[in-house]
Amino acid sequence: MGTYISSIVVEKCHYCEVCPPQENCPSGAFHRLDPDYPPVIEKEICMGCGTCVESCLHGAVTLVKRA
């Protein structure tokens, strides 16, 4: 696991029907449990690679230091 982990900025999330970070996450850490809410990130399997940050069209995903 990396030093960083993905985090959702809820205020920026547009709840896209097809969530690019979820589609592009190489570890499968993104999951949509409800279309009316932002995706959930499984912190245990997030690699902190940043692919989700690059693929989010609205800048709603950031990397933060893993606790």
Number of C-alpha atoms within 10 A of each C-alpha: 12 10 12 17 22 24 18 18 13 13 8 13 18 16 16 15 9 10 20 17 23 21 13 15 19 14 13 15 20 24 15 16 10 10 11 11 13 22 21 15 18 14 15 9 13 20 19 24 18 17 17 27 21 15 18 19 16 13 15 20 22 17 16 12 11 12 6
